[in-house]
Amino acid sequence: METPTLDLDFVRSYFPALQRDFAFMDNAGGSQTLKPVVDKLSEYLLNYDVQHGASYSVSQEAVAKVNFATREMAKYVNAKDPKEIVMSSSSTMLFRILSLTLSKSWQPGDEVITTNSEHESNCSPWTDLADKGIVVKIWEVNPETQELDINDLKALLTERTKLVTIVHASNILGTINPIKKIGKVVHDGGALFCVDGVALAPHRLIDVRDWDVDFYVFSCYKVYGPHCALMYGKLELLEALAGINHYFINEVPYKIQPGNKNFEMTFSMSGLNEYLKAVHDHHYPDDQPSKVREKFARTFDLFANHEEVLGNRFIDFLKTKENVTIIGEQSGDQNKRVATIAFYHETQNSKDIVEQVDPYNVGIRYGDFYAKKIVEAIGIEDKGGPVRVSFVHYNTLEEVNRLIEVLDKVLS
């Protein structure tokens, strides 16, 4: 089936913020919010904002709404059971909860492997376990290729390795790591496999079963929703975890959701699935597959194809600037990277570059983006970190050209 061109007018009509005269290109920090998500958030608060578990009818309605949304999120990530969906306030909190609960059964001398390309939210919860005698090993990016070498991981694995945790796509490099391949190595070594999907989830369809991950985490506010986060965990693993909630709460996932999940935000995320189906139906009106995830897959293919065009346009421009170094993959190839593109200038500070762009109503950013270790490894702390430009599918080629026109002056 031939893949059509993404209809940007249709897509952008779902994002009220895009009606402003502003080009949002800091999407890796947080995407704009879908109107169906906001509508469902309002629907819940205005109609079902009561305590769950009561016998009266509105409480029962509220439970049904949240359960519906949880099932929708299970479909979205391809979980086998809605109980495998854990909701919390942020990815940072979910990684911290996971480290606390998993490590309760670990012994001094047990090992965890993480990388130096992580956002700190998937680093410090594990490195902090050194205080309990857990050995934390760092799988380092090859300084020449700026990629992770799987042979280096094999050298780090031992019979005492309990967990390997890795970013799916770097929030600075944009590089997509081959997690299915990595996961097989990890499981063959007898360890659990945890993936930070925050930087990948806005760009690609998540499939936790195909990838065979044990835990997968992403932030909903970077996937067109509200400020909350989701963790998938294999049911048998979640059931075996020590609880972190009140001592009398033993059911999954409630036992690892202290204070419970945010009901209205959870319900609102069902609006994401509505949007993905609407995009599919608009572009493929004569084709209605029997499985909803086929619709999701085709929609994300539309997104990836469009983002590759944007990424190539911007990267090709950066390559014309003699004093500019692109970090990571040197093309917009959707099989190798997401459309999060970082660079630095040999003589200009990244802060100065971004502040010269600000007056043009274009939102980009500079800094370490809480991925300090990779910025240090590249050696650009003194430049204020890299400049980061992050596109998602609702960005237009006209917006990219607008940014290029500004940067063409700033970087010269």
C-alpha positions as CSV (number, residue, x, y, z in Angstrom):
1,M,0.0,0.0,0.0
2,E,1.4,3.4,-1.0
3,T,1.9,5.7,1.9
4,P,0.3,9.1,1.4
5,T,1.8,12.5,2.3
6,L,0.8,13.6,5.8
7,D,-2.0,16.2,5.7
8,L,-0.6,18.9,7.9
9,D,-3.8,21.0,7.9
10,F,-5.7,18.0,9.2
11,V,-3.1,17.2,11.8
12,R,-2.6,20.7,13.1
13,S,-6.3,21.3,13.5
14,Y,-6.1,18.9,16.5
15,F,-3.6,21.1,18.3
16,P,-5.1,24.5,19.4
17,A,-1.7,25.9,20.4
18,L,-0.5,25.7,16.8
19,Q,-2.9,28.5,15.8
20,R,-0.5,30.9,17.4
21,D,2.2,32.6,15.4
22,F,4.9,30.5,17.0
23,A,7.0,27.6,15.8
24,F,7.2,25.0,18.5
25,M,10.6,23.2,18.1
26,D,11.4,22.3,21.6
27,N,9.1,19.2,21.4
28,A,11.6,16.9,23.0
29,G,11.1,19.0,26.2
30,G,7.3,18.7,25.8
31,S,4.9,18.5,22.9
32,Q,1.7,20.5,22.4
33,T,-1.5,19.0,23.7
34,L,-4.2,17.3,21.7
35,K,-7.7,18.9,21.9
36,P,-9.3,15.4,22.4
37,V,-7.0,15.0,25.4
38,V,-8.0,18.3,26.9
39,D,-11.7,17.5,26.2
40,K,-11.5,14.3,28.1
41,L,-9.6,15.9,30.9
42,S,-12.4,18.4,31.3
43,E,-15.1,15.7,30.8
44,Y,-13.7,13.8,33.8
45,L,-13.3,16.8,36.1
46,L,-16.7,18.2,35.3
47,N,-18.6,14.9,35.5
48,Y,-16.8,12.1,37.4
49,D,-14.5,13.8,39.9
50,V,-15.4,11.6,42.9
51,Q,-13.6,9.0,45.0
52,H,-13.3,5.6,43.4
53,G,-14.5,2.4,45.1
54,A,-17.8,3.7,46.4
55,S,-21.1,2.0,45.7
56,Y,-22.9,5.1,44.3
57,S,-23.4,5.4,40.6
58,V,-21.1,8.3,39.8
59,S,-18.2,6.6,41.5
60,Q,-18.9,3.5,39.4
61,E,-18.9,5.7,36.3
62,A,-15.6,7.2,37.3
63,V,-14.0,3.8,37.7
64,A,-15.3,2.7,34.3
65,K,-13.9,5.8,32.6
66,V,-10.4,5.3,34.1
67,N,-10.5,1.5,33.4
68,F,-11.4,2.3,29.8
69,A,-8.5,4.6,29.4
70,T,-6.1,2.1,30.9
71,R,-7.3,-0.5,28.4
72,E,-6.7,2.0,25.7
73,M,-3.1,2.6,26.9
74,A,-2.6,-1.1,27.0
75,K,-3.6,-1.3,23.4
76,Y,-1.3,1.7,22.6
77,V,1.8,0.0,23.9
78,N,0.6,-3.6,23.0
79,A,0.5,-4.8,26.6
80,K,-1.3,-8.1,27.1
81,D,-3.1,-7.0,30.2
82,P,-4.2,-3.5,31.5
83,K,-2.7,-4.4,34.9
84,E,0.7,-4.0,33.2
85,I,0.1,-0.2,32.9
86,V,1.4,1.8,35.8
87,M,0.7,5.6,35.8
88,S,2.5,8.2,37.8
89,S,3.4,11.9,37.9
90,S,6.6,11.6,35.8
91,S,9.1,9.2,34.2
92,T,11.6,10.3,36.9
93,M,9.2,9.1,39.6
94,L,8.6,5.8,37.8
95,F,12.2,5.0,37.5
96,R,12.8,5.9,41.2
97,I,9.9,3.6,42.2
98,L,11.2,0.8,40.1
99,S,14.7,1.1,41.5
100,L,13.3,1.1,45.1
101,T,11.0,-1.9,44.5
102,L,13.3,-4.1,42.4
103,S,16.3,-3.6,44.7
104,K,14.5,-4.8,47.8
105,S,15.3,-8.4,46.6
106,W,18.9,-7.6,45.5
107,Q,22.0,-8.4,47.6
108,P,25.3,-6.4,48.0
109,G,27.5,-7.3,45.0
110,D,24.6,-7.6,42.6
111,E,25.0,-5.5,39.5
112,V,23.1,-2.9,37.3
113,I,24.2,-1.7,33.9
114,T,23.2,1.7,32.6
115,T,24.7,4.0,30.0
116,N,26.3,7.4,29.8
117,S,23.7,8.6,27.2
118,E,20.8,8.5,29.7
119,H,18.6,11.3,30.9
120,E,19.4,11.5,34.6
121,S,16.0,10.2,35.5
122,N,17.1,6.7,34.3
123,C,20.6,7.0,35.8
124,S,20.6,8.4,39.4
125,P,17.9,6.0,40.7
126,W,20.3,3.2,39.8
127,T,23.6,4.8,40.7
128,D,22.2,5.7,44.1
129,L,21.9,2.0,44.8
130,A,25.6,1.9,45.3
131,D,24.9,3.0,48.8
132,K,23.3,-0.5,49.3
133,G,26.3,-2.3,47.9
134,I,24.9,-2.7,44.4
135,V,27.6,-2.5,41.7
136,V,26.7,0.0,39.0
137,K,28.4,-0.3,35.7
138,I,28.3,2.3,32.9
139,W,28.1,1.2,29.3
140,E,29.7,4.1,27.5
141,V,29.0,5.5,24.1
142,N,31.9,5.0,21.6
143,P,33.4,8.5,21.4
144,E,34.1,8.3,17.7
145,T,30.8,6.9,16.5
146,Q,28.7,8.3,19.3
147,E,26.9,4.9,19.4
148,L,26.7,2.1,21.9
149,D,28.7,-1.0,20.9
150,I,26.8,-4.2,21.9
151,N,30.1,-6.0,22.4
152,D,30.9,-3.5,25.2
153,L,27.7,-4.6,26.9
154,K,28.6,-8.3,26.6
155,A,31.9,-7.5,28.3
156,L,30.0,-5.8,31.2
157,L,27.4,-8.6,31.8
158,T,28.1,-11.2,34.5
159,E,26.1,-13.8,36.3
160,R,25.4,-11.1,39.0
161,T,23.9,-8.6,36.6
162,K,20.3,-8.1,37.7
163,L,19.2,-5.3,35.3
164,V,20.3,-3.5,32.2
165,T,18.6,-0.2,31.6
166,I,19.0,1.9,28.5
167,V,17.5,4.8,26.6
168,H,15.6,3.9,23.5
169,A,16.5,7.1,21.7
170,S,18.8,9.7,23.2
171,N,17.2,13.0,24.0
172,I,20.4,14.7,22.6
173,L,21.9,12.4,20.0
174,G,18.5,11.4,18.6
175,T,20.0,8.0,17.9
176,I,17.6,5.0,18.0
177,N,19.2,2.1,19.8
178,P,18.4,-1.4,18.6
179,I,16.6,-2.5,21.8
180,K,15.2,-5.7,20.4
181,K,18.7,-6.9,19.7
182,I,20.1,-5.5,23.0
183,G,17.2,-7.1,24.9
184,K,18.0,-10.6,23.6
185,V,21.6,-10.2,24.8
186,V,20.4,-9.0,28.2
187,H,17.9,-11.9,28.6
188,D,20.4,-14.5,27.4
189,G,22.6,-13.2,30.2
190,G,19.9,-13.8,32.7
191,A,19.1,-10.1,33.5
192,L,16.0,-7.9,33.3
193,F,15.7,-5.3,30.6
194,C,14.4,-1.8,31.3
195,V,14.0,0.9,28.5
196,D,13.5,4.7,28.8
197,G,11.2,5.5,25.8
198,V,10.7,9.1,26.6
199,A,12.5,10.5,23.6
200,L,11.2,7.9,21.2
201,A,7.5,7.6,22.1
202,P,6.4,10.9,20.3
203,H,7.9,9.5,17.0
204,R,7.4,5.8,16.8
205,L,4.7,3.3,17.8
206,I,5.6,1.4,21.0
207,D,5.4,-2.4,20.9
208,V,6.5,-3.8,24.2
209,R,5.7,-7.4,23.3
210,D,7.6,-7.4,20.0
211,W,10.6,-5.8,21.6
212,D,10.3,-8.2,24.6
213,V,11.1,-5.5,27.2
214,D,10.5,-6.1,30.9
215,F,9.8,-2.5,31.7
216,Y,9.2,0.5,29.4
217,V,8.7,4.1,30.5
218,F,7.6,7.3,28.7
219,S,6.2,10.7,29.6
220,C,2.7,11.4,28.4
221,Y,3.3,15.2,28.1
222,K,5.8,14.5,25.4
223,V,3.3,12.3,23.5
224,Y,0.6,15.1,23.1
225,G,-1.0,14.5,26.5
226,P,-0.9,16.0,30.1
227,H,1.9,16.0,32.6
228,C,2.0,12.4,33.7
229,A,3.9,9.3,32.8
230,L,3.3,5.6,32.0
231,M,5.3,2.5,32.8
232,Y,4.7,-0.9,31.2
233,G,5.9,-3.9,33.2
234,K,5.4,-7.6,32.5
235,L,2.6,-8.7,34.7
236,E,4.5,-11.5,36.4
237,L,7.3,-9.1,37.2
238,L,5.0,-6.4,38.6
239,E,3.3,-9.1,40.8
240,A,6.6,-10.2,42.2
241,L,7.7,-6.6,43.1
242,A,7.6,-5.5,46.6
243,G,4.9,-2.9,47.1
244,I,5.6,0.7,47.8
245,N,2.0,1.6,48.8
246,H,0.2,1.0,52.1
247,Y,0.9,-2.3,53.6
248,F,-2.6,-3.7,53.0
249,I,-2.5,-2.9,49.3
250,N,-1.3,-5.8,47.3
251,E,-3.0,-5.6,43.9
252,V,-1.1,-4.6,40.7
253,P,-0.6,-1.9,39.7
254,Y,-2.0,-0.1,42.8
255,K,0.7,-1.4,45.1
256,I,3.3,0.5,43.1
257,Q,1.2,3.6,42.6
258,P,1.4,5.4,46.0
259,G,-1.5,7.7,46.4
260,N,-3.0,6.1,43.3
261,K,-2.8,7.4,39.7
262,N,-4.1,10.7,38.6
263,F,-7.6,9.7,37.4
264,E,-8.4,12.7,35.1
265,M,-5.0,12.6,33.4
266,T,-5.2,8.8,32.9
267,F,-8.7,9.2,31.3
268,S,-7.5,12.0,29.1
269,M,-4.9,9.8,27.5
270,S,-7.6,7.9,25.7
271,G,-7.8,11.0,23.5
272,L,-4.4,10.0,22.0
273,N,-5.8,6.8,20.6
274,E,-8.8,8.7,19.2
275,Y,-6.4,11.0,17.4
276,L,-4.2,8.2,16.0
277,K,-7.3,6.5,14.6
278,A,-8.6,9.7,13.1
279,V,-5.4,10.4,11.3
280,H,-5.5,6.9,9.9
281,D,-9.1,7.2,8.7
282,H,-8.5,10.5,7.1
283,H,-5.5,9.3,5.1
284,Y,-6.9,5.8,4.4
285,P,-10.7,6.3,4.0
286,D,-11.1,3.1,2.0
287,D,-9.1,0.8,4.1
288,Q,-10.2,-0.3,7.6
289,P,-8.1,-3.0,9.1
290,S,-9.6,-5.3,11.7
291,K,-7.0,-4.5,14.3
292,V,-6.7,-1.0,15.8
293,R,-2.9,-1.3,16.1
294,E,-2.6,-1.6,12.3
295,K,-4.2,1.9,12.2
296,F,-1.7,3.1,14.8
297,A,1.2,1.6,12.8
298,R,0.2,3.3,9.6
299,T,-0.3,6.6,11.4
300,F,3.1,6.5,12.9
301,D,4.6,5.6,9.5
302,L,3.0,8.8,8.2
303,F,4.6,10.7,11.1
304,A,8.1,9.1,10.6
305,N,8.1,9.8,6.8
306,H,7.2,13.5,7.4
307,E,9.7,13.9,10.2
308,E,12.5,12.4,8.0
309,V,11.8,15.1,5.4
310,L,12.1,17.8,8.1
311,G,15.2,16.2,9.6
312,N,17.0,15.9,6.3
313,R,16.2,19.5,5.4
314,F,17.6,20.9,8.7
315,I,20.6,18.6,8.8
316,D,21.5,19.4,5.2
317,F,21.5,23.1,6.1
318,L,23.7,22.6,9.2
319,K,26.2,20.7,7.0
320,T,26.7,23.9,5.0
321,K,28.0,25.7,8.1
322,E,31.8,25.2,8.5
323,N,31.9,25.9,12.2
324,V,28.9,23.7,13.1
325,T,29.2,20.1,14.3
326,I,26.1,17.9,14.3
327,I,26.0,15.5,17.2
328,G,24.9,11.9,16.4
329,E,23.5,10.5,13.1
330,Q,24.4,12.8,10.2
331,S,21.1,12.3,8.3
332,G,17.4,12.3,9.0
333,D,17.1,8.6,8.3
334,Q,14.1,7.4,10.2
335,N,15.6,4.0,10.8
336,K,18.6,5.5,12.6
337,R,17.3,8.6,14.5
338,V,14.3,10.6,15.6
339,A,13.9,14.2,14.5
340,T,15.7,15.5,17.6
341,I,18.8,17.2,16.3
342,A,21.6,18.8,18.3
343,F,24.6,20.7,17.3
344,Y,27.3,23.1,18.6
345,H,29.3,25.9,17.1
346,E,33.1,26.1,17.3
347,T,33.3,29.7,18.4
348,Q,29.8,30.7,19.5
349,N,28.2,29.8,22.8
350,S,25.0,27.8,22.5
351,K,23.1,30.2,24.8
352,D,24.0,33.1,22.5
353,I,22.7,31.3,19.5
354,V,19.4,30.4,21.0
355,E,18.8,33.9,22.4
356,Q,19.3,35.4,19.0
357,V,16.6,33.0,17.6
358,D,14.0,33.8,20.4
359,P,12.8,37.1,19.0
360,Y,11.6,35.4,15.8
361,N,8.9,33.4,17.7
362,V,10.7,30.1,17.2
363,G,11.2,27.9,20.2
364,I,14.4,26.0,20.4
365,R,16.7,25.3,23.3
366,Y,20.3,24.8,24.6
367,G,21.7,23.0,27.6
368,D,22.5,19.5,28.9
369,F,18.8,18.5,29.0
370,Y,19.5,16.4,32.1
371,A,21.8,14.2,30.0
372,K,24.9,15.6,31.6
373,K,27.1,12.6,31.2
374,I,26.9,12.5,27.4
375,V,27.5,16.3,27.2
376,E,30.6,15.8,29.3
377,A,31.7,12.8,27.2
378,I,31.4,14.9,24.0
379,G,33.3,17.7,25.8
380,I,31.0,20.7,25.2
381,E,30.1,21.8,28.7
382,D,32.0,25.0,28.1
383,K,29.7,25.8,25.2
384,G,26.6,25.6,27.4
385,G,25.8,22.2,26.0
386,P,24.4,21.8,22.5
387,V,21.7,23.7,20.7
388,R,18.8,21.3,20.3
389,V,16.0,21.5,17.7
390,S,13.3,18.9,18.1
391,F,10.6,18.4,15.4
392,V,7.5,16.2,15.7
393,H,4.9,15.4,13.0
394,Y,2.9,18.6,13.3
395,N,5.9,20.8,12.4
396,T,5.9,22.0,8.8
397,L,8.6,22.4,6.2
398,E,7.8,26.1,6.2
399,E,8.6,26.3,9.9
400,V,11.9,24.5,9.3
401,N,12.7,27.0,6.5
402,R,11.8,29.8,8.9
403,L,14.3,28.6,11.4
404,I,16.9,28.0,8.8
405,E,16.5,31.6,7.6
406,V,17.2,32.9,11.1
407,L,20.1,30.5,11.8
408,D,21.7,31.2,8.5
409,K,22.4,34.7,9.8
410,V,23.1,33.7,13.4
411,L,25.6,31.0,12.5
412,S,27.5,33.0,9.8
